Amino acid sequence: MVKVGINGFGRIGRLAFNRLQN
């Protein structure tokens, strides 16, 4: 799921995911 988010959103998605996980 994490890979899909990074691939779908990109760099911004990755940062957002990090914020949600943190």
PQR file of N, CA, C, O and H, with PARSE charges and radii, in Angstrom:
ATOM      1  N   MET A   1       0.854  -1.207   0.000 -0.4000 1.5000
ATOM      2  CA  MET A   1       0.000   0.000   0.000 -0.0000 2.0000
ATOM      3  C   MET A   1       0.886   1.252   0.000  0.5500 1.7000
ATOM      4  O   MET A   1       0.588   2.232  -0.683 -0.5500 1.4000
ATOM      5  N   VAL A   2       1.958   1.208   0.761 -0.4000 1.5000
ATOM      6  CA  VAL A   2       2.844   2.372   0.836 -0.0000 2.0000
ATOM      7  C   VAL A   2       3.435   2.655  -0.537  0.5500 1.7000
ATOM      8  O   VAL A   2       3.499   3.804  -0.974 -0.5500 1.4000
ATOM      9  H   VAL A   2       2.200   0.412   1.316  0.4000 1.0000
ATOM     10  N   LYS A   3       3.869   1.584  -1.215 -0.4000 1.5000
ATOM     11  CA  LYS A   3       4.470   1.766  -2.552 -0.0000 2.0000
ATOM     12  C   LYS A   3       3.460   2.384  -3.507  0.5500 1.7000
ATOM     13  O   LYS A   3       3.808   3.265  -4.293 -0.5500 1.4000
ATOM     14  H   LYS A   3       3.817   0.651  -0.860  0.4000 1.0000
ATOM     15  N   VAL A   4       2.230   1.937  -3.447 -0.4000 1.5000
ATOM     16  CA  VAL A   4       1.193   2.470  -4.337 -0.0000 2.0000
ATOM     17  C   VAL A   4       1.008   3.961  -4.078  0.5500 1.7000
ATOM     18  O   VAL A   4       0.859   4.744  -5.016 -0.5500 1.4000
ATOM     19  H   VAL A   4       1.947   1.221  -2.808  0.4000 1.0000
ATOM     20  N   GLY A   5       1.019   4.354  -2.804 -0.4000 1.5000
ATOM     21  CA  GLY A   5       0.829   5.770  -2.468 -0.0000 2.0000
ATOM     22  C   GLY A   5       1.977   6.612  -3.016  0.5500 1.7000
ATOM     23  O   GLY A   5       1.758   7.667  -3.610 -0.5500 1.4000
ATOM     24  H   GLY A   5       1.140   3.718  -2.041  0.4000 1.0000
ATOM     25  N   ILE A   6       3.191   6.135  -2.810 -0.4000 1.5000
ATOM     26  CA  ILE A   6       4.362   6.891  -3.289 -0.0000 2.0000
ATOM     27  C   ILE A   6       4.322   6.989  -4.813  0.5500 1.7000
ATOM     28  O   ILE A   6       4.602   8.046  -5.377 -0.5500 1.4000
ATOM     29  H   ILE A   6       3.369   5.277  -2.327  0.4000 1.0000
ATOM     30  N   ASN A   7       3.977   5.900  -5.470 -0.4000 1.5000
ATOM     31  CA  ASN A   7       3.948   5.891  -6.937 -0.0000 2.0000
ATOM     32  C   ASN A   7       2.803   6.740  -7.470  0.5500 1.7000
ATOM     33  O   ASN A   7       2.923   7.369  -8.521 -0.5500 1.4000
ATOM     34  H   ASN A   7       3.749   5.041  -5.011  0.4000 1.0000
ATOM     35  N   GLY A   8       1.704   6.753  -6.747 -0.4000 1.5000
ATOM     36  CA  GLY A   8       0.531   7.508  -7.213 -0.0000 2.0000
ATOM     37  C   GLY A   8       0.665   9.002  -6.920  0.5500 1.7000
ATOM     38  O   GLY A   8       0.362   9.842  -7.767 -0.5500 1.4000
ATOM     39  H   GLY A   8       1.607   6.242  -5.893  0.4000 1.0000
ATOM     40  N   PHE A   9       1.122   9.318  -5.713 -0.4000 1.5000
ATOM     41  CA  PHE A   9       1.217  10.742  -5.341 -0.0000 2.0000
ATOM     42  C   PHE A   9       2.570  11.322  -5.714  0.5500 1.7000
ATOM     43  O   PHE A   9       2.657  12.472  -6.144 -0.5500 1.4000
ATOM     44  H   PHE A   9       1.368   8.636  -5.025  0.4000 1.0000
ATOM     45  N   GLY A  10       3.626  10.536  -5.552 -0.4000 1.5000
ATOM     46  CA  GLY A  10       4.958  11.041  -5.866 -0.0000 2.0000
ATOM     47  C   GLY A  10       5.671  11.533  -4.616  0.5500 1.7000
ATOM     48  O   GLY A  10       5.435  11.038  -3.514 -0.5500 1.4000
ATOM     49  H   GLY A  10       3.556   9.602  -5.202  0.4000 1.0000
ATOM     50  N   ARG A  11       6.532  12.496  -4.800 -0.4000 1.5000
ATOM     51  CA  ARG A  11       7.308  13.012  -3.649 -0.0000 2.0000
ATOM     52  C   ARG A  11       6.376  13.631  -2.619  0.5500 1.7000
ATOM     53  O   ARG A  11       6.533  13.386  -1.423 -0.5500 1.4000
ATOM     54  H   ARG A  11       6.724  12.898  -5.696  0.4000 1.0000
ATOM     55  N   ILE A  12       5.419  14.418  -3.054 -0.4000 1.5000
ATOM     56  CA  ILE A  12       4.483  15.063  -2.114 -0.0000 2.0000
ATOM     57  C   ILE A  12       3.710  13.981  -1.353  0.5500 1.7000
ATOM     58  O   ILE A  12       3.497  14.082  -0.145 -0.5500 1.4000
ATOM     59  H   ILE A  12       5.291  14.617  -4.026  0.4000 1.0000
ATOM     60  N   GLY A  13       3.302  12.958  -2.082 -0.4000 1.5000
ATOM     61  CA  GLY A  13       2.563  11.861  -1.445 -0.0000 2.0000
ATOM     62  C   GLY A  13       3.406  11.198  -0.364  0.5500 1.7000
ATOM     63  O   GLY A  13       2.910  10.841   0.704 -0.5500 1.4000
ATOM     64  H   GLY A  13       3.475  12.876  -3.064  0.4000 1.0000
ATOM     65  N   ARG A  14       4.689  11.044  -0.666 -0.4000 1.5000
ATOM     66  CA  ARG A  14       5.570  10.403   0.311 -0.0000 2.0000
ATOM     67  C   ARG A  14       5.659  11.252   1.585  0.5500 1.7000
ATOM     68  O   ARG A  14       5.600  10.723   2.695 -0.5500 1.4000
ATOM     69  H   ARG A  14       5.092  11.335  -1.534  0.4000 1.0000
ATOM     70  N   LEU A  15       5.798  12.551   1.417 -0.4000 1.5000
ATOM     71  CA  LEU A  15       5.881  13.439   2.586 -0.0000 2.0000
ATOM     72  C   LEU A  15       4.573  13.381   3.376  0.5500 1.7000
ATOM     73  O   LEU A  15       4.578  13.320   4.605 -0.5500 1.4000
ATOM     74  H   LEU A  15       5.845  12.980   0.515  0.4000 1.0000
ATOM     75  N   ALA A  16       3.465  13.399   2.658 -0.4000 1.5000
ATOM     76  CA  ALA A  16       2.161  13.353   3.331 -0.0000 2.0000
ATOM     77  C   ALA A  16       2.025  12.032   4.087  0.5500 1.7000
ATOM     78  O   ALA A  16       1.522  12.005   5.210 -0.5500 1.4000
ATOM     79  H   ALA A  16       3.460  13.448   1.659  0.4000 1.0000
ATOM     80  N   PHE A  17       2.472  10.943   3.472 -0.4000 1.5000
ATOM     81  CA  PHE A  17       2.374   9.628   4.121 -0.0000 2.0000
ATOM     82  C   PHE A  17       3.209   9.619   5.398  0.5500 1.7000
ATOM     83  O   PHE A  17       2.795   9.082   6.426 -0.5500 1.4000
ATOM     84  H   PHE A  17       2.881  10.965   2.559  0.4000 1.0000
ATOM     85  N   ASN A  18       4.390  10.223   5.313 -0.4000 1.5000
ATOM     86  CA  ASN A  18       5.253  10.282   6.496 -0.0000 2.0000
ATOM     87  C   ASN A  18       4.563  11.054   7.612  0.5500 1.7000
ATOM     88  O   ASN A  18       4.645  10.673   8.780 -0.5500 1.4000
ATOM     89  H   ASN A  18       4.726  10.659   4.479  0.4000 1.0000
ATOM     90  N   ARG A  19       3.885  12.135   7.253 -0.4000 1.5000
ATOM     91  CA  ARG A  19       3.205  12.953   8.275 -0.0000 2.0000
ATOM     92  C   ARG A  19       2.073  12.146   8.910  0.5500 1.7000
ATOM     93  O   ARG A  19       1.865  12.213  10.121 -0.5500 1.4000
ATOM     94  H   ARG A  19       3.819  12.445   6.304  0.4000 1.0000
ATOM     95  N   LEU A  20       1.337  11.381   8.091 -0.4000 1.5000
ATOM     96  CA  LEU A  20       0.228  10.590   8.627 -0.0000 2.0000
ATOM     97  C   LEU A  20       0.766   9.483   9.526  0.5500 1.7000
ATOM     98  O   LEU A  20       0.187   9.192  10.572 -0.5500 1.4000
ATOM     99  H   LEU A  20       1.506  11.326   7.107  0.4000 1.0000
ATOM    100  N   GLN A  21       1.870   8.869   9.120 -0.4000 1.5000
ATOM    101  CA  GLN A  21       2.442   7.776   9.922 -0.0000 2.0000
ATOM    102  C   GLN A  21       3.038   8.324  11.211  0.5500 1.7000
ATOM    103  O   GLN A  21       2.968   7.672  12.253 -0.5500 1.4000
ATOM    104  H   GLN A  21       2.340   9.106   8.270  0.4000 1.0000
ATOM    105  N   ASN A  22       3.618   9.508  11.148 -0.4000 1.5000
ATOM    106  CA  ASN A  22       4.240  10.083  12.347 -0.0000 2.0000
ATOM    107  C   ASN A  22       3.156  10.605  13.275  0.5500 1.7000
ATOM    108  O   ASN A  22       3.461  11.131  14.346 -0.5500 1.4000
ATOM    109  H   ASN A  22       3.675  10.037  10.302  0.4000 1.0000
TER
END
